Amino acid sequence: MPELVYLGIDVGGSKLAVGVVDAAGRVVEKITVATDLAGGTDRVVDQIAAVSRPFLASYSVADHAGMTLPGPVSPQEGVLLFAPYSGWRNVPFARLVRQAIGIEISIENDVNACAWAEYHFGATSGAETLFWMTVSTGIGGAVISNGKLLRGARQMSGEIGHLVVEENGAVCGCGNRGCLEAEAAGPAWSRKMAALMAEGHGTSLPSTSAQTSGPLEARQIAEAARRGDPLSLAVVDDVATHLARGIAAAINLLDPQLFVIGGGVGMSLDLLLPAIRRELPRRCIGKNFLDTVVVPTALGYDAALIGAASLVIHPM
């Protein structure tokens, strides 16, 4: 009898990933395409259906799939409440996708799903309480406490990206100044590097990305830092200091056993962790910083896709 696998659907602002995941949380196969936001929600649902059908035809897929969305959701109603990247509001994605592919759909916020997947399949090492932080174009967080996801009264628990970590700092997309997202997410790396270059500091990097002729990306800055570029190392240190402020606040408030970091920028933790660990002792209460382990995700770039499938493998 063919092994039963689980369909996971990860809808992002720039990419759509669909794949099948086994019961142990391993990605068996996946397809990634650019998300067609310009076509609206109907077009995205069509994309999901088109990419899902080959898996439904080729594998023994469970008759219930999981789907992650980048914004607050109502899992009970199957509705995306709001997506900042597109302006979508109150979209009944669970119903629309169920009608398109013919199986039941559970939805969840992408960051919450990442935390859920990490808890079941990742770096938890038996920890019942963990904080997940995604560091990418933005910064989001989710809390697992005693094996359960904490949602909050309005599905907004864990929004670490909007802790103010720099008084009178950079303007954030939320309207505040100095939020962790504004000081440490991917665009912050680009902005900080451009500012240092404008001041005339020396660097081995060109002034713009060769691929886009736009600002240097966090990935390029991280690569230069690994080569020892002094200006890139200064950006890394600045970002790490701000991340440590946010992490310390979460540790002081929630006392997790484990603090897990994922996302595209989170893949540069080899550079960031030394400075984060240097900062935490003076920002955490008592011995909390010694007892909370800060680690990169064990699930890599597939965390949200595995998280989508985990909604079915391990229902919340």
URLINSUL-V844982 format. One record per residue. RES is the residue in one letter. SS is DSSP state (H for helix, E for strand, C for the rest). D_CENTER is the distance of its C-alpha to the mean C-alpha in Angstrom with 2 decimals. Layout:
# URLINSUL-V844982
res & ss & d_center
RES & SS & D_CENTER
RES & SS & D_CENTER
This chain:
# URLINSUL-V844982
res & ss & d_center
M & C & 35.71
P & C & 32.42
E & C & 29.35
L & E & 27.33
V & E & 23.76
Y & E & 21.02
L & E & 19.57
G & E & 15.83
I & E & 14.72
D & E & 11.27
V & E & 11.95
G & C & 10.04
G & C & 11.82
S & C & 13.04
K & E & 12.99
L & E & 13.98
A & E & 13.85
V & E & 16.43
G & E & 17.74
V & E & 19.74
V & E & 18.79
D & C & 21.57
A & C & 22.22
A & C & 21.08
G & C & 17.51
R & C & 18.44
V & E & 17.62
V & E & 21.18
E & E & 20.69
K & E & 18.26
I & E & 18.72
T & E & 16.43
V & E & 17.87
A & E & 17.27
T & C & 16.61
D & C & 19.96
L & H & 19.14
A & H & 22.68
G & H & 24.19
G & H & 22.79
T & H & 21.59
D & H & 24.61
R & H & 23.80
V & H & 20.19
V & H & 21.78
D & H & 24.36
Q & H & 21.83
I & H & 20.21
A & H & 23.78
A & H & 24.89
V & H & 22.18
S & H & 22.49
R & H & 26.29
P & H & 26.82
F & H & 24.86
L & H & 26.81
A & H & 30.00
S & H & 29.49
Y & C & 27.98
S & E & 28.94
V & E & 25.97
A & C & 25.71
D & C & 26.81
H & E & 23.60
A & E & 20.15
G & E & 16.63
M & E & 14.43
T & E & 10.96
L & E & 10.91
P & C & 8.94
G & C & 11.22
P & C & 13.51
V & E & 15.45
S & E & 18.68
P & C & 18.42
Q & C & 22.17
E & C & 23.09
G & C & 20.57
V & E & 19.83
L & E & 16.99
L & E & 18.22
F & E & 16.77
A & C & 14.44
P & C & 14.58
Y & C & 14.10
S & C & 17.13
G & C & 19.09
W & C & 19.28
R & E & 20.59
N & E & 21.72
V & E & 21.16
P & C & 22.33
F & H & 20.03
A & H & 21.04
R & H & 24.66
L & H & 24.36
V & H & 22.61
R & H & 24.99
Q & H & 27.87
A & H & 26.71
I & H & 26.24
G & C & 28.36
I & C & 26.25
E & E & 24.68
I & E & 21.05
S & E & 18.79
I & E & 15.80
E & E & 12.88
N & E & 10.01
D & H & 6.89
V & H & 5.27
N & H & 8.92
A & H & 9.35
C & H & 7.04
A & H & 9.20
W & H & 12.15
A & H & 11.96
E & H & 11.74
Y & H & 14.62
H & H & 16.67
F & H & 16.12
G & C & 14.47
A & C & 15.53
T & C & 16.88
S & C & 20.52
G & C & 21.86
A & C & 20.00
E & C & 20.24
T & C & 18.31
L & E & 14.87
F & E & 12.17
W & E & 8.51
M & E & 6.68
T & E & 3.39
V & E & 5.93
S & C & 6.36
T & C & 8.90
G & C & 8.05
I & E & 7.03
G & E & 6.38
G & E & 7.81
A & E & 9.70
V & E & 13.08
I & E & 15.09
S & E & 18.74
N & C & 21.57
G & C & 19.68
K & E & 18.75
L & E & 15.75
L & E & 16.72
R & C & 16.38
G & C & 18.72
A & C & 21.58
R & C & 19.67
Q & C & 16.38
M & C & 14.81
S & C & 14.66
G & C & 12.20
E & C & 11.68
I & H & 11.84
G & H & 11.02
H & H & 14.48
L & C & 16.48
V & E & 19.21
V & C & 19.43
E & C & 21.98
E & C & 24.94
N & C & 25.86
G & C & 22.96
A & C & 21.32
V & E & 21.04
C & C & 17.66
G & C & 16.91
C & C & 17.63
G & C & 21.09
N & C & 21.10
R & E & 21.66
G & C & 20.01
C & E & 16.69
L & H & 14.19
E & H & 12.07
A & H & 15.41
E & H & 16.32
A & H & 13.48
A & C & 10.82
G & H & 11.91
P & H & 14.77
A & H & 16.09
W & H & 16.81
S & H & 18.77
R & H & 20.58
K & H & 21.61
M & H & 22.88
A & H & 24.82
A & H & 26.39
L & H & 27.56
M & H & 28.97
A & H & 30.78
E & C & 32.41
G & C & 33.89
H & C & 32.17
G & C & 32.56
T & C & 29.86
S & C & 29.97
L & C & 27.43
P & C & 28.65
S & C & 28.07
T & C & 25.89
S & C & 23.81
A & C & 26.31
Q & C & 24.25
T & C & 23.77
S & C & 26.29
G & C & 23.67
P & C & 21.97
L & C & 20.86
E & C & 17.21
A & H & 15.21
R & H & 15.66
Q & H & 19.40
I & H & 19.72
A & H & 18.18
E & H & 20.61
A & H & 23.44
A & H & 22.73
R & H & 23.08
R & C & 26.41
G & C & 27.46
D & C & 27.35
P & H & 28.18
L & H & 26.54
S & H & 23.18
L & H & 23.57
A & H & 24.31
V & H & 21.09
V & H & 19.14
D & H & 21.25
D & H & 20.76
V & H & 16.95
A & H & 17.16
T & H & 19.68
H & H & 17.61
L & H & 14.62
A & H & 17.38
R & H & 18.67
G & H & 15.56
I & H & 15.16
A & H & 18.91
A & H & 18.93
A & H & 16.55
I & H & 18.72
N & H & 21.87
L & H & 20.97
L & H & 19.56
D & C & 20.94
P & C & 18.39
Q & C & 19.65
L & E & 16.43
F & E & 13.51
V & E & 10.70
I & E & 8.35
G & E & 5.83
G & C & 4.49
G & C & 7.76
V & H & 9.35
G & H & 8.59
M & H & 10.93
S & H & 13.61
L & H & 14.02
D & H & 17.52
L & H & 18.43
L & H & 16.68
L & H & 17.51
P & H & 21.27
A & H & 21.19
I & H & 18.74
R & H & 21.14
R & H & 24.03
E & H & 22.99
L & H & 22.05
P & H & 25.68
R & H & 27.01
R & H & 24.32
C & C & 24.03
I & C & 26.84
G & C & 29.23
K & C & 27.93
N & H & 24.49
F & H & 22.89
L & H & 24.98
D & H & 23.99
T & C & 20.18
V & E & 18.78
V & E & 15.80
V & E & 14.40
P & E & 11.82
T & C & 10.29
A & C & 13.16
L & C & 11.41
G & H & 10.30
Y & H & 8.99
D & H & 10.21
A & H & 8.08
A & H & 7.37
L & H & 10.98
I & H & 12.37
G & H & 10.84
A & H & 12.72
A & H & 15.80
S & H & 15.63
L & H & 16.32
V & H & 19.68
I & H & 20.31
H & C & 19.78
P & C & 20.19
M & C & 19.05
